[in-house]
Amino acid sequence: MTTNFEELLQAFHAFLQLEDASIAHDAATTIDWSMPLRPLEPKTVPCIGHLDRIREIAPDMAQPLVRLLADNRQLLRWGQTYTREDFGPDFLDNYGWLEVFGTRGHFANDNAAGGFLILGPELVYPDHHHEAEEIYIPLTGGTGWRKGEGDFLVRGAGEIIHHPSDINHAMKTGVEPLLALYLWRGGPLAAKSTITGGVA
């Protein structure tokens, strides 16, 4: 079984083009999408098991991306920034990301990174920040998102969440897992976030 990485990159780009008059759409126009493919060995993480439930609950607009991820999950290179010493085993079993393009992704890009984040149900990703500007688009609903000193606000699938450089932010899932598309730009694209809050 082989996966067409170009199909995943094209679907990622196509999804951003649907976001008319938004910061995500504008960010996509600044990216050179003719990126060279980087050969990477597949790597799995436990949280990719949530893709089966994510496929059941994701809205129609997200289904092309979700199907590609779910069908090819064993062939992609998933990653984790943190260790069990950072947050414990339950967090690590329910957290992971896939970088489609960037400095360590399936496609090489030194100016921007884009991919997907998975968080399992009833999980807190504590307050953290990083130099790179970050744009999220949840592909599932029901997760609470916090920015700065604000409260957690539950955001729906397709909403755009913008984290400027170095602003604290956190996520808290509910009864369903989270799959979110992300873009990073304007800072070190492989930097580990600085944690400013504990796991609640």
TORTI-614838 format. One record per residue (C-alpha): x, y, z; residue number from 1. Coordinates in steps of 0.2 Angstrom, whole numbers. Layout:
residues N
+-------+-------+-------+------+
|    c1 |    c2 |    c3 | tifi |
+-------+-------+-------+------+
|     X |     Y |     Z |  NUM |
...
+-------+-------+-------+------+
end
This chain:
residues 200
+-------+-------+-------+------+
|    c1 |    c2 |    c3 | tifi |
+-------+-------+-------+------+
|     0 |     0 |     0 |    1 |
|     7 |    17 |    -5 |    2 |
|     0 |    35 |    -1 |    3 |
|     0 |    49 |   -13 |    4 |
|     8 |    63 |    -3 |    5 |
|     4 |    75 |   -17 |    6 |
|   -14 |    72 |   -15 |    7 |
|   -13 |    76 |     4 |    8 |
|    -4 |    92 |     0 |    9 |
|   -16 |    97 |   -13 |   10 |
|   -31 |    93 |    -2 |   11 |
|   -23 |   104 |    12 |   12 |
|   -21 |   119 |     0 |   13 |
|   -38 |   116 |    -7 |   14 |
|   -46 |   117 |    10 |   15 |
|   -37 |   134 |    14 |   16 |
|   -44 |   141 |    -3 |   17 |
|   -61 |   138 |     4 |   18 |
|   -58 |   150 |    18 |   19 |
|   -62 |   166 |     9 |   20 |
|   -57 |   183 |    16 |   21 |
|   -49 |   176 |    31 |   22 |
|   -31 |   176 |    39 |   23 |
|   -30 |   157 |    34 |   24 |
|   -34 |   161 |    15 |   25 |
|   -22 |   176 |    15 |   26 |
|    -8 |   165 |    23 |   27 |
|   -11 |   152 |    10 |   28 |
|    -8 |   165 |    -4 |   29 |
|    10 |   168 |     3 |   30 |
|    15 |   150 |     3 |   31 |
|    25 |   143 |   -12 |   32 |
|    15 |   126 |   -15 |   33 |
|    28 |   119 |   -27 |   34 |
|    37 |   110 |   -12 |   35 |
|    50 |    96 |   -14 |   36 |
|    45 |    79 |    -7 |   37 |
|    56 |    74 |     8 |   38 |
|    57 |    55 |    10 |   39 |
|    53 |    51 |    28 |   40 |
|    51 |    34 |    37 |   41 |
|    33 |    32 |    43 |   42 |
|    30 |    34 |    62 |   43 |
|    15 |    31 |    72 |   44 |
|     8 |    38 |    89 |   45 |
|    -6 |    31 |    99 |   46 |
|   -18 |    45 |    96 |   47 |
|   -20 |    41 |    78 |   48 |
|   -33 |    28 |    84 |   49 |
|   -45 |    43 |    87 |   50 |
|   -46 |    45 |    68 |   51 |
|   -60 |    32 |    67 |   52 |
|   -71 |    43 |    78 |   53 |
|   -65 |    59 |    70 |   54 |
|   -71 |    52 |    53 |   55 |
|   -88 |    49 |    60 |   56 |
|   -90 |    66 |    68 |   57 |
|   -81 |    78 |    55 |   58 |
|   -92 |    89 |    44 |   59 |
|   -93 |    86 |    26 |   60 |
|   -81 |   100 |    22 |   61 |
|   -67 |    91 |    32 |   62 |
|   -70 |    74 |    25 |   63 |
|   -58 |    74 |    11 |   64 |
|   -44 |    78 |    23 |   65 |
|   -50 |    66 |    36 |   66 |
|   -51 |    52 |    24 |   67 |
|   -34 |    54 |    18 |   68 |
|   -27 |    55 |    36 |   69 |
|   -37 |    40 |    42 |   70 |
|   -34 |    29 |    27 |   71 |
|   -15 |    32 |    26 |   72 |
|   -12 |    34 |    45 |   73 |
|     1 |    20 |    46 |   74 |
|    11 |    27 |    31 |   75 |
|    13 |    45 |    38 |   76 |
|    26 |    52 |    50 |   77 |
|    17 |    57 |    65 |   78 |
|    26 |    67 |    79 |   79 |
|    26 |    72 |    97 |   80 |
|    35 |    87 |   104 |   81 |
|    33 |    82 |   122 |   82 |
|    38 |    67 |   133 |   83 |
|    30 |    58 |   147 |   84 |
|    41 |    68 |   159 |   85 |
|    33 |    84 |   153 |   86 |
|    14 |    79 |   155 |   87 |
|    13 |    61 |   159 |   88 |
|     8 |    45 |   149 |   89 |
|   -11 |    49 |   147 |   90 |
|    -7 |    65 |   138 |   91 |
|     6 |    57 |   127 |   92 |
|    -6 |    43 |   122 |   93 |
|   -19 |    56 |   117 |   94 |
|    -8 |    69 |   108 |   95 |
|     1 |    70 |    92 |   96 |
|     4 |    80 |    76 |   97 |
|     8 |    77 |    57 |   98 |
|    18 |    90 |    48 |   99 |
|    13 |    90 |    30 |  100 |
|    26 |   103 |    25 |  101 |
|    39 |   113 |    35 |  102 |
|    57 |   110 |    41 |  103 |
|    53 |    92 |    46 |  104 |
|    37 |    88 |    36 |  105 |
|    34 |    77 |    21 |  106 |
|    37 |    92 |    10 |  107 |
|    51 |   104 |    13 |  108 |
|    47 |   122 |    17 |  109 |
|    59 |   134 |    27 |  110 |
|    46 |   148 |    27 |  111 |
|    30 |   140 |    34 |  112 |
|    24 |   124 |    41 |  113 |
|     7 |   116 |    40 |  114 |
|    -1 |   100 |    47 |  115 |
|   -13 |    93 |    59 |  116 |
|   -15 |    91 |    78 |  117 |
|   -25 |    77 |    86 |  118 |
|   -30 |    78 |   104 |  119 |
|   -40 |    64 |   113 |  120 |
|   -56 |    67 |   123 |  121 |
|   -56 |    75 |   140 |  122 |
|   -38 |    81 |   138 |  123 |
|   -30 |    98 |   142 |  124 |
|   -16 |   105 |   132 |  125 |
|   -10 |   118 |   145 |  126 |
|    -5 |   136 |   142 |  127 |
|    10 |   137 |   131 |  128 |
|    17 |   150 |   118 |  129 |
|    30 |   150 |   104 |  130 |
|    38 |   163 |    93 |  131 |
|    29 |   158 |    77 |  132 |
|    12 |   165 |    73 |  133 |
|    -1 |   151 |    73 |  134 |
|   -17 |   148 |    64 |  135 |
|   -29 |   134 |    68 |  136 |
|   -44 |   128 |    60 |  137 |
|   -53 |   114 |    70 |  138 |
|   -60 |   100 |    59 |  139 |
|   -71 |    94 |    74 |  140 |
|   -81 |   104 |    86 |  141 |
|   -83 |   104 |   105 |  142 |
|   -65 |   109 |   110 |  143 |
|   -62 |   124 |   121 |  144 |
|   -49 |   136 |   116 |  145 |
|   -41 |   149 |   127 |  146 |
|   -30 |   164 |   122 |  147 |
|   -21 |   176 |   134 |  148 |
|   -30 |   178 |   150 |  149 |
|   -47 |   174 |   143 |  150 |
|   -58 |   159 |   147 |  151 |
|   -60 |   143 |   137 |  152 |
|   -72 |   146 |   122 |  153 |
|   -79 |   131 |   113 |  154 |
|   -76 |   133 |    95 |  155 |
|   -85 |   124 |    80 |  156 |
|   -77 |   115 |    66 |  157 |
|   -72 |   127 |    52 |  158 |
|   -69 |   142 |    64 |  159 |
|   -52 |   151 |    62 |  160 |
|   -42 |   153 |    78 |  161 |
|   -27 |   165 |    77 |  162 |
|   -12 |   165 |    90 |  163 |
|     0 |   179 |    87 |  164 |
|    18 |   177 |    91 |  165 |
|    22 |   173 |   109 |  166 |
|     4 |   174 |   116 |  167 |
|    -1 |   161 |   128 |  168 |
|   -15 |   149 |   123 |  169 |
|   -22 |   132 |   128 |  170 |
|   -35 |   119 |   122 |  171 |
|   -47 |   108 |   132 |  172 |
|   -56 |    94 |   123 |  173 |
|   -74 |    88 |   128 |  174 |
|   -82 |    71 |   125 |  175 |
|   -75 |    70 |   107 |  176 |
|   -57 |    71 |   101 |  177 |
|   -50 |    85 |    91 |  178 |
|   -43 |    86 |    74 |  179 |
|   -36 |   103 |    69 |  180 |
|   -27 |   110 |    54 |  181 |
|   -13 |   122 |    58 |  182 |
|    -1 |   134 |    50 |  183 |
|    15 |   141 |    58 |  184 |
|    24 |   156 |    50 |  185 |
|    36 |   170 |    56 |  186 |
|    47 |   160 |    68 |  187 |
|    57 |   144 |    71 |  188 |
|    46 |   131 |    63 |  189 |
|    52 |   116 |    74 |  190 |
|    54 |   125 |    91 |  191 |
|    47 |   117 |   106 |  192 |
|    33 |   127 |   114 |  193 |
|    36 |   136 |   131 |  194 |
|    24 |   129 |   144 |  195 |
|    17 |   142 |   156 |  196 |
|     3 |   131 |   164 |  197 |
|     1 |   114 |   172 |  198 |
|   -11 |   101 |   166 |  199 |
|   -28 |   104 |   174 |  200 |
+-------+-------+-------+------+
end
